[in-house]
Amino acid sequence: MELVLVTGPPFIRAYAGSILHTGEGYEIGTFCLLFDSPRVFSKEDITKLQGFAAAAEKVLIEGYTVSR
C-alpha cells in the first residue's frame, strides 16, 4: 500500500491523533497533528493534544446542541 501523503508532498513523517466523540460517546473523527520530520512525542505533547481534542469536542457538541 502506498500512502500518497507519505511518499509525496507534504511527506508526512510523524502523526499524533486523539479521537473525537459526541456527547453520547460515538466516535466522529480525529484531532490530529502532522509533521514533515520524524519526532518522538513526549507525555506533555500527548497531554496537550488530548486537551486540544477535548476543546474541539466541546465546540462540536455545543454547536450541535445550539443548532437543534
Secondary structure, 3 states (H helix, E strand, C coil): CCCHHHHCCCCCCEEEEEEEECCCCCEEEEEEEEECCCCCCCHHHHHHHHHHHHHHHHHHHHHHHHHC
